[in-house]
Structures are given as structure tokens and as C-alpha cells.
Amino acid sequence: MADGSSFYITTPIFYVNDVPHIGHAYTEVAADVLARWHRQGGDETWMLTGTDEHGQKILRTATANGVTPKEWADKLVETSWKPLLETIDIANDDFIRTTDERHEANVQKFLQHLYDEGHIYTGEYEGFYCVGCEEYKQPSDLVAGTGEYEGQQVCAIHSKPVELLHEKNYFFRMSAFADRLLALYEERPDFVQPESARNEVVSFVKSGLSDLSISRSTFDWGIKVPWDESHVVYVWFDALLNYITAIGYGEDTDEFAKRWPAQHLVGKDILRFHAVIWPAMLLAAGLEVPRGVFGHGWLLVGGEKMSKSKLTGIAPEQITDTFGSDAFRYYFLRAISFGQDGSFSWEDLSARYQAELANGFGNLASRVVAMITRYREGVVPASVAPGEAEAAIAEVERRATDASWAAIGRIAPHEAIAAVWELVDALNGYVTEQEPWVLAKDPANAERLDTVLATAYHGVGTLAVLLSPVVPKAAAKLWSALGAPGKVQDVRVDRAHEWSLGAQVSALEPLFPRIETTA
């Protein structure tokens, strides 16, 4: 992307029927790392996250807990969802709730516009409804129940029985947009990523699109349909609109024009909503479709998708309380190829923390600062006569900078981190080969020692810049210890190897302290 390009990235807005687990945190971290990288690369960046608070599932959860849906949502947002962002160090620019006035009023404007344009009609619908998904299910989405649900049809995702509903609803003429959607996928092959997700979406649309029921009249927890207040807006139709109501749709034309379109990050289980229904809604309204939709994989625990209902959910703080937020952020984007499913295990987390963060990066940083302190009284030396070994390190710095930036452009944060880790490995190898502790024993090697220390110092500073979107706390501590000017996040990450040197190093506490016992 060019300097000053607009980069607007969103997470899904999360249901407040329960507290967050690491599957939610995974999406948040991925969006945040992409946003920080773009922000630090000079792009006009905006990151949105938030909560989805309407619908039957929230109503039932609140009722079961003896409170109103709004009271339930308020409590969960303040005690669980907003604190999650602090737990994993998310630097979002906005947080939207579907109960916000700015959202509700402009959902009604959008819906009224579609109604006035003839895209909505009245009809009747009967089908199998999963409250957990807040979605009518096709027969192919159902499986035979087991255990207490034996003999019943259950949702393949939630493993709970579906309900047969018959309602008179308002419908969106989504079927009218099938050809335009297929043309979109054809003209922009990267509109839906990864390729497996794109293939699924194309196949789904080619098999035939039905019109979408967009209102409910059997309960009242939702946004009122503006021309018929006996109906509330279908929760997904309401929720998808957060991506534009948050940036001024309906009330701030300039802000909307500045930010839209967005890059959406979503779990693959909600891909169809974002890659089929959402662009069809935008096409009907005469608005630009999103920049793209990336459907990432699931986090698996014991071979199953993480789920509170199946008791496989792990709270993020169970990890951060032991390993810290930087390690949480690093691990999930390093260990899993973004776009594919990934299995979480405490053993793998602990092993990577020790080998890659503590020993690989953290120990390298500590050694370089300690050697400059010991051999040069903390004064940063100049490179006197760099040779082939130093030129090779400089080349790896340039390559890591360019390759990581290119990977972020492809929405491949795992590849970006892997590119940076080539520099970690190269610097560790360089220090081992050059043996500055041996050079320090002979004053005749003073210039060579200066060159080695200067080269290692520069490389470590480049790492601080490149890793600041991923491990912001550790990068800031390292930057300070290097005596580098300003704040590390203000240094252009797409030109990380050109950072301005400091003059004097200071003490550096271990960036990733040794952990004797794991959770």
C-alpha cells in the first residue's frame, strides 16, 4: 500500500451471551497486529471492534438470569468484553455496540432506503431455526443428535436441537443479486480469502440464493422496523450494518467516505453472512462492497472448535496471567498459519515461549545491551570496518523489513513474523560466530569489537521496530534500553532497517522472564 492509504479493518462484533474465550481474542489480536503494522507503515488506519447485543439468544440468556437484555449486555460489556481488549493489549480506534443510538438510528435509515427502493417485501417463512447461530438452517446444515438429543435434528455447529418456526416476515430480495455477486468474486479473486473460503462461497451462491427473512415478530428485543414497529430487524441484518454505522453512515458523509470500504476479519463459521449477505445488502443500497473478507480458521482444543457450551473455552487471562500479553499475541499468530485451523496446547505455548521469545529474541536483546554496557560503558560504538558478515546482516535486515511488509499486505501475519524471525536467527548466529567476548580480551581487536557490537545493536533495533506491532510491550522496553529516540511505534515499520541510532544503552530487564511452572 502507498503512503497515506486508508486501511479500515474490522473484527466481527461479538455476541454478549457469554464471556470471551481465546477464540475471540485470536481474531482481536490478528486485526490489531494488522492495524498496528499498517498504522506504523504510514497508512491512515482505523480498527473497529464491538458487541452484538440484540436477538433471541441474548433475550433468553438475560431472562434466564433475571435481568433485562440491556442490563445483561451492559454488565458483560463492562466486566468482560472491554477488559478483554486491555488483557491482550488491543489498540482499537472505536468500539461499537448495536444498542448505541448511532447504530440503531442508522440501521433504520438503511432499511428504510432498501424498502423505498423495492428491495424488501412481505412474505411467510417456515424453517428450522438455530437460536445459537441466530440463523435459519438448510437441511444440509443439520445432523442427527446424540445422547439426550438422540432422534432429533441438531445444528452441526452447536449440537443442539433446532426449532421449527413459521412466521410472517419482511424479506430482502437477496436472490436478485446472485449474478452480481458471482461477477464480484470473478473480477476480484482476493475479495474472499483464503482460497478455500472463496471456493466455498462461490459454490454456495452458484447453488442458488434464497431471499432473506430480515424481521422477526415473535419477540421484541431488537431494532424496530421503521415502517412496522410490530417487527424487529433480524439480528444479523442489524449486526452487519455496524461496519458502516460506526464510521458515519447516515449522518457523517465525510467520515464515511474517508474510511469505507473495510477489510473484514471473521471466523470461517460466519463467512457466508459477510461474503454473501453483506455485499448483497451494500449492492442493494448503492454502496461500495468491502475491500475484502478474510475467513480465518478455528482454534481447536482437543480436536474440537472452542466452545463455552462444550466446556472447551479457555479464558485469555488464563494464558496472560502466566505468560503475558505479548506472548499471547505472538504465539497465536506465529504458531497458526492464518486462514487455517490451529490446535492450541499449553505444551506448545510453553515450548515456543521458551525457545523463541525467551531464548531467541529476549536473550539476544539482553546480551547485546549487556555487552555494550560491559565493554563500552554503555556508549553505542560506531561500525569501523564492516566486512562480509556485517553486509550479510544488513541484507537480512532489509529483507526482513520488505518481506514482513509484503506479508501483511497479503493478510499473512504468520509469514510476516517468520520473515522477522530470520533476522532473530541471523543475529544470534552472528554473535555466536564473531565471539565479541573473545575480541574484548585483546585491545588490538578494539575496532573489530566496535564493528561487531554496532552491527548487533543495529540489528536488535530493527527487530524492536519490526516486532512492535506483535509484542508492543517488549518492543517499547527494548527501544528504551537501546537509547533510541522517540517511541518505537513512531518509526516506520516499512523502513525498519533505517531507524536512527541512540547514543547510550541502559539496563534491560529480561523481556520474557523464565517461567518455571506452566498453567
C-alpha positions as a printed NumPy array, in Angstrom:
array([[  0.   ,   0.   ,   0.   ],
       [  1.131,   3.565,  -0.62 ],
       [  1.816,   6.247,   1.972],
       [ -1.369,   7.638,   3.424],
       [ -3.615,   4.92 ,   2.033],
       [ -6.76 ,   4.297,   4.024],
       [ -6.814,   0.988,   5.877],
       [-10.015,   0.22 ,   7.782],
       [-10.093,  -3.175,   9.479],
       [-12.871,  -4.78 ,  11.491],
       [-13.389,  -7.76 ,  13.746],
       [-16.812,  -9.353,  13.971],
       [-18.88 ,  -7.819,  16.727],
       [-19.177, -10.45 ,  19.381],
       [-22.313, -11.822,  20.996],
       [-22.693, -10.848,  24.645],
       [-24.486, -14.029,  25.677],
       [-21.304, -15.137,  27.471],
       [-17.747, -14.132,  28.367],
       [-14.92 , -14.157,  25.8  ],
       [-12.572, -17.092,  25.21 ],
       [ -9.277, -17.279,  23.331],
       [-11.071, -17.867,  20.028],
       [-12.493, -14.331,  20.269],
       [ -9.126, -12.996,  21.416],
       [ -7.41 , -14.627,  18.417],
       [ -9.477, -12.561,  15.973],
       [ -8.903,  -9.395,  18.006],
       [ -5.128,  -9.909,  18.064],
       [ -4.94 , -10.651,  14.333],
       [ -6.868,  -7.468,  13.497],
       [ -4.804,  -5.444,  15.947],
       [ -1.457,  -6.665,  14.599],
       [ -2.552,  -5.87 ,  11.029],
       [ -3.81 ,  -2.448,  12.141],
       [ -0.634,  -1.621,  14.068],
       [  1.541,  -2.674,  11.134],
       [ -0.411,  -0.5  ,   8.692],
       [ -0.513,   2.409,  11.149],
       [  3.25 ,   2.165,  11.619],
       [  3.649,   1.937,   7.838],
       [  2.077,   5.346,   7.345],
       [ -1.429,   4.297,   6.333],
       [ -4.493,   6.161,   7.587],
       [ -5.632,   3.281,   9.793],
       [ -8.854,   2.592,  11.701],
       [ -9.667,  -0.531,  13.698],
       [-13.209,  -1.299,  14.807],
       [-14.467,  -3.916,  17.213],
       [-17.573,  -4.174,  19.365],
       [-20.514,  -6.189,  20.597],
       [-23.697,  -7.615,  19.104],
       [-26.475,  -7.233,  21.672],
       [-29.832,  -7.95 ,  20.03 ],
       [-31.593, -11.179,  19.105],
       [-33.364, -14.116,  20.681],
       [-30.252, -15.705,  22.189],
       [-29.453, -12.568,  24.233],
       [-33.102, -12.228,  25.273],
       [-33.221, -15.82 ,  26.514],
       [-29.874, -15.563,  28.311],
       [-30.91 , -12.356,  30.074],
       [-34.319, -13.74 ,  31.024],
       [-32.7  , -16.877,  32.444],
       [-30.515, -14.629,  34.598],
       [-33.423, -12.496,  35.816],
       [-32.37 ,  -9.219,  34.155],
       [-33.368,  -7.186,  31.103],
       [-31.394,  -7.752,  27.886],
       [-29.893,  -4.241,  28.15 ],
       [-28.818,  -4.809,  31.756],
       [-27.239,  -8.107,  30.749],
       [-25.407,  -6.517,  27.822],
       [-24.198,  -3.535,  29.854],
       [-22.734,  -5.807,  32.511],
       [-21.   ,  -8.166,  30.081],
       [-19.535,  -5.308,  28.012],
       [-18.079,  -3.521,  31.029],
       [-16.904,  -6.545,  33.023],
       [-15.782,  -8.898,  30.234],
       [-15.605,  -7.579,  26.668],
       [-13.911,  -4.208,  27.144],
       [-11.464,  -5.654,  29.714],
       [-10.522,  -8.322,  27.134],
       [ -9.05 ,  -5.56 ,  24.969],
       [ -6.766,  -4.493,  27.823],
       [ -5.829,  -8.077,  28.673],
       [ -4.418,  -8.701,  25.191],
       [ -3.257,  -5.123,  24.516],
       [ -5.597,  -4.145,  21.685],
       [ -5.259,  -0.594,  20.305],
       [ -8.689,  -0.313,  18.657],
       [ -9.87 ,   3.09 ,  17.444],
       [-13.561,   2.507,  18.137],
       [-15.86 ,   0.127,  19.981],
       [-19.437,  -0.096,  18.746],
       [-22.426,  -1.633,  20.482],
       [-25.559,  -2.449,  18.5  ],
       [-27.547,  -0.781,  21.283],
       [-25.767,   2.539,  20.577],
       [-28.086,   5.27 ,  19.312],
       [-25.718,   5.963,  16.386],
       [-26.173,   2.361,  15.284],
       [-29.905,   1.877,  15.842],
       [-30.963,   5.109,  14.126],
       [-28.854,   4.485,  11.047],
       [-29.86 ,   0.824,  10.719],
       [-33.399,   2.143,  10.373],
       [-32.274,   4.646,   7.718],
       [-30.556,   1.872,   5.746],
       [-33.56 ,  -0.422,   5.993],
       [-35.994,   2.322,   5.016],
       [-33.858,   3.099,   1.964],
       [-33.953,  -0.553,   0.842],
       [-37.718,  -0.661,   1.431],
       [-38.261,   2.529,  -0.577],
       [-36.164,   1.114,  -3.429],
       [-38.302,  -2.042,  -3.612],
       [-35.742,  -4.49 ,  -2.237],
       [-37.997,  -5.618,   0.642],
       [-41.365,  -7.378,   0.537],
       [-43.749,  -9.208,   2.891],
       [-43.829, -12.992,   2.921],
       [-44.193, -16.098,   5.043],
       [-41.428, -18.43 ,   6.066],
       [-41.198, -21.806,   7.703],
       [-37.897, -23.391,   8.539],
       [-35.541, -24.834,  11.105],
       [-34.032, -22.082,  13.255],
       [-30.888, -22.361,  15.418],
       [-31.024, -19.791,  18.199],
       [-27.308, -20.322,  18.864],
       [-26.443, -19.24 ,  15.305],
       [-29.457, -16.881,  15.026],
       [-29.97 , -18.394,  11.587],
       [-32.44 , -20.475,   9.618],
       [-30.717, -23.735,   8.705],
       [-30.753, -25.685,   5.469],
       [-31.218, -29.48 ,   5.772],
       [-27.536, -29.866,   4.877],
       [-26.61 , -27.808,   7.964],
       [-28.268, -30.33 ,  10.311],
       [-27.003, -33.6  ,  11.753],
       [-28.566, -36.372,  13.809],
       [-28.489, -35.683,  17.526],
       [-26.743, -37.934,  20.03 ],
       [-27.138, -38.513,  23.765],
       [-30.031, -36.536,  25.203],
       [-30.843, -35.214,  21.705],
       [-30.963, -38.622,  20.013],
       [-33.743, -38.799,  17.448],
       [-33.709, -35.021,  16.881],
       [-32.118, -32.864,  14.207],
       [-29.383, -30.667,  15.698],
       [-27.275, -27.767,  14.43 ],
       [-23.917, -29.044,  13.146],
       [-22.128, -26.144,  14.875],
       [-23.872, -26.05 ,  18.265],
       [-25.003, -29.718,  18.535],
       [-28.337, -28.511,  19.924],
       [-31.836, -29.064,  18.502],
       [-33.215, -26.554,  16.022],
       [-36.72 , -25.079,  16.308],
       [-39.354, -25.229,  13.563],
       [-40.604, -21.661,  13.084],
       [-43.404, -20.297,  10.93 ],
       [-43.534, -16.539,  10.667],
       [-44.897, -13.721,   8.543],
       [-41.807, -11.614,   7.963],
       [-40.244,  -8.997,   5.749],
       [-37.852, -10.37 ,   3.171],
       [-34.814,  -8.907,   1.417],
       [-34.666,  -9.806,  -2.304],
       [-31.195, -11.31 ,  -1.986],
       [-31.748, -13.774,  -4.836],
       [-31.729, -10.82 ,  -7.254],
       [-28.036, -10.251,  -6.532],
       [-26.662, -13.733,  -7.251],
       [-25.24 , -12.824, -10.661],
       [-23.658,  -9.611,  -9.4  ],
       [-22.068, -11.48 ,  -6.505],
       [-20.632, -14.149,  -8.801],
       [-19.264, -11.397, -11.051],
       [-17.68 ,  -9.768,  -7.991],
       [-15.937, -12.993,  -6.956],
       [-14.75 , -13.471, -10.552],
       [-13.453,  -9.92 , -11.029],
       [-11.803,  -9.76 ,  -7.609],
       [-10.396, -13.209,  -6.769],
       [ -8.983, -11.872,  -3.494],
       [-12.346, -10.474,  -2.32 ],
       [-12.854, -13.627,  -0.246],
       [ -9.748, -15.172,   1.31 ],
       [ -8.238, -17.677,   1.759],
       [ -8.897, -19.609,  -1.457],
       [-10.716, -22.416,   0.371],
       [-13.151, -19.832,   1.753],
       [-13.611, -18.272,  -1.684],
       [-14.379, -21.657,  -3.238],
       [-16.979, -22.378,  -0.559],
       [-18.713, -19.033,  -1.104],
       [-18.745, -19.315,  -4.904],
       [-20.178, -22.827,  -4.671],
       [-22.848, -21.669,  -2.218],
       [-24.012, -18.807,  -4.445],
       [-23.925, -20.934,  -7.601],
       [-26.221, -23.47 ,  -5.925],
       [-28.913, -20.773,  -5.766],
       [-29.703, -17.911,  -3.414],
       [-32.957, -17.629,  -1.495],
       [-34.428, -14.355,  -0.328],
       [-33.56 , -13.469,   3.277],
       [-36.055, -13.125,   6.118],
       [-34.975,  -9.858,   7.771],
       [-37.531,  -9.336,  10.521],
       [-38.987, -11.178,  13.494],
       [-42.335, -10.596,  15.179],
       [-42.317, -13.251,  17.911],
       [-40.143, -11.208,  20.305],
       [-39.254,  -7.525,  20.669],
       [-35.565,  -7.346,  21.669],
       [-34.12 ,  -5.605,  18.622],
       [-34.287,  -2.546,  16.413],
       [-37.835,  -1.737,  15.304],
       [-38.608,  -1.996,  11.595],
       [-39.23 ,   1.694,  10.825],
       [-42.479,   1.247,   8.854],
       [-43.872,  -1.56 ,  11.049],
       [-42.978,  -1.47 ,  14.745],
       [-44.578,  -4.855,  15.386],
       [-41.416,  -6.312,  13.827],
       [-37.768,  -6.106,  14.888],
       [-34.844,  -6.306,  12.483],
       [-33.245,  -9.743,  12.102],
       [-30.165,  -9.719,  14.304],
       [-27.665, -10.471,  11.53 ],
       [-29.059,  -7.777,   9.228],
       [-28.739,  -5.364,  12.159],
       [-25.258,  -6.557,  13.196],
       [-23.616,  -6.436,   9.763],
       [-24.501,  -2.777,   9.453],
       [-22.199,  -1.912,  12.385],
       [-19.307,  -1.734,   9.945],
       [-20.799,   1.36 ,   8.317],
       [-22.83 ,   2.901,  11.158],
       [-19.602,   3.135,  13.2  ],
       [-17.953,   5.343,  10.569],
       [-20.765,   7.774,   9.921],
       [-23.219,   6.093,   7.532],
       [-26.425,   8.116,   7.607],
       [-25.013,  11.101,   9.478],
       [-21.351,  11.918,   8.645],
       [-20.784,  11.687,   4.909],
       [-17.157,  12.873,   5.049],
       [-16.09 ,  10.373,   7.714],
       [-17.826,   7.548,   5.861],
       [-16.135,   8.475,   2.577],
       [-12.762,   8.672,   4.338],
       [-12.968,   5.225,   5.975],
       [-15.037,   2.912,   3.775],
       [-14.502,   0.249,   2.429],
       [-13.276,  -2.092,   5.178],
       [-11.221,  -5.244,   5.332],
       [-13.257,  -7.711,   7.415],
       [-11.678, -10.449,   9.525],
       [-14.173, -13.145,  10.51 ],
       [-14.229, -16.721,  11.752],
       [-14.998, -19.126,   8.919],
       [-18.309, -20.142,  10.549],
       [-19.748, -16.673,   9.787],
       [-18.192, -16.376,   6.342],
       [-21.445, -16.576,   4.352],
       [-23.008, -13.684,   6.255],
       [-20.046, -11.464,   5.383],
       [-19.213, -12.678,   1.877],
       [-22.773, -13.192,   0.552],
       [-25.466, -11.4  ,   2.561],
       [-23.415,  -8.309,   3.433],
       [-22.205,  -7.401,  -0.083],
       [-25.723,  -8.057,  -1.415],
       [-27.084,  -5.574,   1.158],
       [-24.498,  -2.986,   0.112],
       [-25.176,  -3.507,  -3.597],
       [-28.899,  -3.002,  -2.958],
       [-28.141,   0.246,  -1.133],
       [-25.872,   1.502,  -3.912],
       [-22.8  ,   1.404,  -1.665],
       [-19.313,   0.087,  -2.333],
       [-18.7  ,  -3.511,  -1.278],
       [-15.976,  -4.206,   1.317],
       [-12.275,  -4.216,   0.461],
       [-12.314,  -7.92 ,   1.314],
       [-13.459, -10.662,   3.67 ],
       [-10.892, -12.947,   5.273],
       [-12.302, -16.085,   6.915],
       [ -9.738, -17.393,   9.357],
       [ -9.687, -20.876,  10.842],
       [-10.838, -22.103,  14.202],
       [ -8.798, -22.591,  17.323],
       [ -9.122, -26.23 ,  18.258],
       [ -8.739, -27.69 ,  21.735],
       [ -8.589, -31.457,  21.886],
       [ -9.551, -31.56 ,  18.201],
       [-12.793, -29.563,  18.689],
       [-13.668, -25.94 ,  17.985],
       [-13.507, -23.937,  21.177],
       [-16.929, -23.511,  22.736],
       [-18.336, -22.43 ,  26.074],
       [-21.272, -24.805,  25.686],
       [-18.866, -27.726,  25.214],
       [-16.639, -26.541,  28.081],
       [-13.614, -26.238,  25.818],
       [-13.413, -22.45 ,  26.165],
       [-10.21 , -21.056,  27.662],
       [-10.254, -17.53 ,  29.071],
       [ -7.457, -15.314,  27.688],
       [ -6.323, -14.316,  31.172],
       [ -5.571, -17.961,  31.945],
       [ -2.713, -17.505,  29.466],
       [ -1.776, -13.855,  30.003],
       [ -1.594, -14.174,  33.802],
       [  1.313, -16.606,  33.325],
       [  2.922, -15.685,  30.004],
       [  1.89 , -12.032,  29.499],
       [  0.   , -10.328,  26.681],
       [  2.995, -10.146,  24.324],
       [  3.478, -13.906,  24.406],
       [ -0.269, -14.449,  23.847],
       [ -0.185, -12.185,  20.789],
       [  2.991, -13.738,  19.39 ],
       [  2.02 , -17.34 ,  19.933],
       [ -1.351, -17.379,  18.177],
       [ -0.103, -15.542,  15.098],
       [  3.193, -17.419,  14.894],
       [  2.026, -20.962,  15.591],
       [ -1.005, -20.973,  13.274],
       [ -0.999, -20.322,   9.527],
       [ -3.571, -17.549,   9.331],
       [ -6.594, -18.87 ,   7.457],
       [ -6.22 , -22.454,   8.639],
       [ -7.441, -24.221,  11.773],
       [ -4.897, -24.409,  14.556],
       [ -4.649, -26.582,  17.642],
       [ -3.876, -24.939,  20.939],
       [ -1.87 , -26.739,  23.599],
       [ -0.217, -25.492,  26.766],
       [  2.848, -27.555,  25.916],
       [  3.353, -25.869,  22.542],
       [  2.772, -22.415,  24.023],
       [  5.308, -23.069,  26.783],
       [  7.88 , -24.517,  24.382],
       [  7.619, -21.6  ,  21.929],
       [  7.727, -19.06 ,  24.744],
       [ 10.974, -20.555,  25.998],
       [ 12.684, -21.295,  22.683],
       [ 11.564, -18.382,  20.512],
       [ 10.72 , -15.486,  22.82 ],
       [ 12.883, -16.017,  25.929],
       [ 15.931, -17.648,  24.322],
       [ 15.66 , -16.487,  20.715],
       [ 14.668, -12.82 ,  20.877],
       [ 14.767, -11.843,  24.546],
       [ 18.177, -13.332,  25.325],
       [ 19.658, -11.816,  22.162],
       [ 18.465,  -8.342,  23.164],
       [ 19.769,  -8.751,  26.728],
       [ 23.176,  -9.998,  25.576],
       [ 23.719,  -7.157,  23.116],
       [ 22.782,  -4.459,  25.636],
       [ 24.858,  -6.159,  28.353],
       [ 27.963,  -6.402,  26.136],
       [ 27.781,  -2.724,  25.128],
       [ 27.394,  -1.864,  28.814],
       [ 30.299,  -4.088,  29.848],
       [ 32.772,  -3.465,  27.049],
       [ 31.945,   0.143,  26.11 ],
       [ 30.428,   1.545,  29.323],
       [ 27.066,   1.732,  27.598],
       [ 28.214,   4.034,  24.796],
       [ 26.934,   2.83 ,  21.426],
       [ 30.017,   2.201,  19.233],
       [ 30.339,   3.019,  15.557],
       [ 30.917,   0.365,  12.914],
       [ 34.522,   0.977,  11.877],
       [ 35.29 ,  -1.512,   9.107],
       [ 32.28 ,  -3.66 ,   8.221],
       [ 33.02 ,  -6.757,   6.179],
       [ 31.075,  -9.545,   4.531],
       [ 29.49 , -10.763,   7.771],
       [ 28.158,  -7.275,   8.527],
       [ 26.917,  -6.797,   4.959],
       [ 25.059, -10.093,   5.268],
       [ 23.292,  -8.913,   8.455],
       [ 22.37 ,  -5.593,   6.807],
       [ 20.894,  -7.53 ,   3.893],
       [ 18.801,  -9.726,   6.234],
       [ 17.533,  -6.548,   7.945],
       [ 16.385,  -5.145,   4.607],
       [ 14.888,  -8.441,   3.531],
       [ 13.002,  -8.932,   6.82 ],
       [ 11.618,  -5.404,   6.574],
       [ 10.402,  -5.798,   2.974],
       [  9.161,  -9.371,   3.325],
       [  7.176,  -8.71 ,   6.507],
       [  5.507,  -5.638,   4.99 ],
       [  4.581,  -7.607,   1.877],
       [  3.167, -10.451,   4.017],
       [  0.989,  -8.022,   5.972],
       [ -0.357,  -6.76 ,   2.646],
       [ -1.37 , -10.358,   1.876],
       [ -3.024, -10.703,   5.319],
       [ -0.447, -13.307,   6.29 ],
       [  0.762, -12.245,   9.752],
       [  2.331, -15.67 ,  10.34 ],
       [  4.533, -15.121,   7.285],
       [  5.421, -11.607,   8.465],
       [  6.606, -12.931,  11.835],
       [  8.505, -15.767,  10.152],
       [ 10.32 , -13.186,   7.983],
       [ 11.301, -11.194,  11.074],
       [ 12.49 , -14.358,  12.808],
       [ 15.039, -14.893,  10.042],
       [ 16.706, -11.772,  11.43 ],
       [ 16.489, -13.082,  15.007],
       [ 18.227, -16.272,  13.911],
       [ 20.788, -14.445,  11.779],
       [ 21.772, -12.126,  14.64 ],
       [ 22.077, -14.984,  17.098],
       [ 24.319, -16.781,  14.607],
       [ 26.364, -13.628,  14.005],
       [ 27.028, -13.044,  17.716],
       [ 27.978, -16.698,  18.203],
       [ 30.388, -16.645,  15.235],
       [ 32.009, -13.278,  15.981],
       [ 32.549, -14.054,  19.682],
       [ 32.699, -10.472,  20.97 ],
       [ 33.59 , -11.793,  24.442],
       [ 36.807, -13.163,  22.929],
       [ 37.529,  -9.96 ,  20.971],
       [ 37.145,  -7.967,  24.194],
       [ 40.137,  -9.728,  25.765],
       [ 42.647,  -8.129,  23.362],
       [ 42.85 ,  -4.322,  22.956],
       [ 44.217,  -4.889,  19.468],
       [ 40.719,  -6.037,  18.457],
       [ 39.024,  -2.835,  19.686],
       [ 37.876,  -1.666,  16.253],
       [ 36.631,  -5.105,  15.32 ],
       [ 34.717,  -5.326,  18.601],
       [ 33.164,  -1.911,  17.91 ],
       [ 32.01 ,  -3.118,  14.5  ],
       [ 30.519,  -6.331,  15.877],
       [ 28.732,  -4.566,  18.74 ],
       [ 27.464,  -1.813,  16.406],
       [ 26.139,  -4.378,  13.923],
       [ 24.372,  -6.404,  16.622],
       [ 22.981,  -3.208,  18.173],
       [ 21.57 ,  -2.019,  14.862],
       [ 20.028,  -5.403,  14.13 ],
       [ 18.357,  -5.564,  17.523],
       [ 16.914,  -2.073,  16.99 ],
       [ 15.492,  -3.18 ,  13.657],
       [ 13.863,  -6.099,  15.483],
       [ 12.304,  -3.718,  18.018],
       [ 10.659,  -1.793,  15.176],
       [  9.524,  -4.858,  13.242],
       [  8.112,  -6.625,  16.307],
       [  6.404,  -3.617,  17.863],
       [  3.045,  -4.459,  16.205],
       [  3.267,  -8.002,  17.584],
       [  4.888,  -7.633,  21.02 ],
       [  4.37 ,  -3.918,  21.769],
       [  5.331,  -4.039,  25.449],
       [  8.638,  -5.866,  24.888],
       [  9.489,  -3.691,  21.868],
       [  8.939,  -0.491,  23.879],
       [ 11.169,  -1.747,  26.723],
       [ 13.908,  -2.71 ,  24.28 ],
       [ 13.674,   0.594,  22.416],
       [ 14.107,   2.482,  25.674],
       [ 17.117,   0.35 ,  26.69 ],
       [ 18.732,   0.998,  23.285],
       [ 18.519,   4.73 ,  23.967],
       [ 16.756,   5.161,  20.634],
       [ 14.956,   8.463,  20.002],
       [ 11.178,   8.89 ,  20.384],
       [  8.74 ,   5.987,  20.587],
       [  9.255,   2.774,  18.691],
       [  5.716,   2.803,  17.246],
       [  6.502,   6.155,  15.598],
       [  9.266,   4.596,  13.484],
       [  8.17 ,   3.485,  10.026],
       [  7.883,  -0.301,  10.092],
       [  8.175,  -0.486,   6.299],
       [ 11.61 ,   1.15 ,   6.653],
       [ 12.557,  -0.504,   9.934],
       [ 16.205,  -1.062,   8.964],
       [ 16.689,   2.717,   8.543],
       [ 15.974,   3.576,  12.191],
       [ 18.004,   6.341,  13.894],
       [ 20.569,   5.116,  16.411],
       [ 20.766,   6.043,  20.055],
       [ 23.958,   7.103,  21.84 ],
       [ 23.816,   5.254,  25.149],
       [ 22.191,   1.992,  26.256],
       [ 20.629,   1.444,  29.662],
       [ 19.744,  -1.594,  31.74 ],
       [ 17.313,  -4.039,  30.173],
       [ 15.224,  -6.335,  32.332],
       [ 14.519,  -9.746,  30.74 ],
       [ 11.86 ,  -9.177,  28.064],
       [ 10.467, -12.681,  28.532],
       [ 11.345, -13.92 ,  32.035],
       [ 11.877, -17.614,  32.557],
       [  8.713, -19.375,  33.686],
       [  9.418, -22.346,  35.899],
       [  5.872, -23.666,  36.06 ],
       [  3.182, -23.506,  33.385],
       [ -0.57 , -23.485,  33.786]])
